[in-house]
């Protein structure tokens, strides 16, 4: 089993996502948090589960379905550790897409 480390930017992403949902539905916010934690648990057991980004880096992305879209956990594997770099919902507008 690999260790999972959430980088500060990823934790900020989770707080932002949860804050958005909390206003709409506290129950949905709780379910979203659970979805993200389950994704991290999957990566702890199977670090190479996500797809490689194909951009010349070693970064990977894991998609976790949620509602009509899903969440993406972007991560990097180094020395038996999974570093979760960023997190977003697939329906978010992102300038780096």
C-alpha positions as CSV (number, residue, x, y, z in Angstrom):
1,X,0.0,0.0,0.0
2,X,1.3,3.4,-0.9
3,X,1.1,6.5,1.2
4,X,-1.1,9.3,-0.1
5,X,-0.1,12.9,0.4
6,X,-2.5,15.7,-0.5
7,X,-0.6,18.8,-1.6
8,X,-1.8,22.2,-0.3
9,X,-3.3,23.1,-3.7
10,X,-5.3,19.9,-3.8
11,X,-6.6,20.6,-0.3
12,X,-7.6,24.1,-1.4
13,X,-9.4,22.6,-4.4
14,X,-11.3,20.2,-2.1
15,X,-12.3,23.1,0.2
16,X,-13.5,25.2,-2.7
17,X,-15.5,22.3,-4.2
18,X,-17.0,21.4,-0.9
19,X,-17.9,25.1,-0.2
20,X,-19.7,25.3,-3.5
21,X,-21.7,22.2,-2.9
22,X,-22.4,23.0,0.8
23,X,-24.4,26.1,-0.3
24,X,-26.5,23.9,-2.6
25,X,-26.8,20.7,-0.5
26,X,-24.9,19.7,2.6
27,X,-25.7,16.0,1.8
28,X,-24.2,16.3,-1.7
29,X,-21.1,18.0,-0.2
30,X,-20.7,15.1,2.2
31,X,-21.1,12.6,-0.7
32,X,-18.6,14.5,-2.8
33,X,-16.0,14.4,0.0
34,X,-16.6,10.6,0.4
35,X,-16.1,10.2,-3.4
36,X,-12.7,12.0,-3.2
37,X,-11.6,10.0,-0.2
38,X,-12.5,6.8,-1.9
39,X,-10.5,7.9,-4.9
40,X,-7.5,8.5,-2.7
41,X,-8.0,5.1,-1.1
42,X,-8.0,3.4,-4.5
43,X,-4.8,5.2,-5.4
44,X,-3.2,4.0,-2.1
45,X,-3.9,0.4,-3.2
46,X,-3.5,0.8,-6.9
47,X,-1.3,3.9,-7.7
48,X,-1.2,3.3,-11.4
49,X,-5.0,3.1,-11.7
50,X,-5.3,6.5,-13.3
51,X,-4.4,7.3,-16.9
52,X,-1.1,8.9,-17.8
53,X,-1.6,12.5,-19.0
54,X,0.6,11.9,-22.1
55,X,2.2,15.3,-21.8
56,X,5.8,14.1,-21.2
57,X,5.4,14.3,-17.4
58,X,4.8,11.4,-15.0
59,X,1.5,13.0,-13.9
60,X,-1.6,10.8,-13.9
61,X,-5.4,11.5,-13.6
62,X,-8.0,9.4,-11.9
63,X,-11.7,10.1,-12.8
64,X,-14.3,9.5,-10.1
65,X,-18.0,9.7,-11.2
66,X,-20.2,12.0,-9.3
67,X,-23.6,13.3,-10.4
68,X,-23.8,14.1,-14.1
69,X,-20.0,14.5,-14.3
70,X,-17.3,13.6,-11.9
71,X,-14.1,14.6,-10.1
72,X,-10.6,14.4,-11.4
73,X,-7.7,13.7,-9.1
74,X,-4.4,14.7,-10.7
75,X,-1.5,13.0,-9.0
76,X,2.2,12.0,-9.3
77,X,3.8,8.8,-8.0
78,X,7.3,9.1,-6.4
79,X,9.0,6.6,-4.1
80,X,6.0,4.6,-3.2
81,X,4.0,7.8,-2.4
82,X,1.0,9.2,-4.3
83,X,1.0,13.0,-4.3
84,X,-2.4,14.4,-5.1
85,X,-1.6,17.6,-6.9
86,X,-5.0,19.1,-7.9
87,X,-8.7,18.2,-7.8
88,X,-11.6,19.5,-9.9
89,X,-15.1,18.7,-11.1
90,X,-15.3,17.9,-14.8
91,X,-18.0,20.6,-15.3
92,X,-15.8,23.4,-14.0
93,X,-14.3,25.9,-16.4
94,X,-10.6,25.6,-16.2
95,X,-8.2,27.8,-18.1
96,X,-5.5,25.0,-18.4
97,X,-7.7,22.5,-20.2
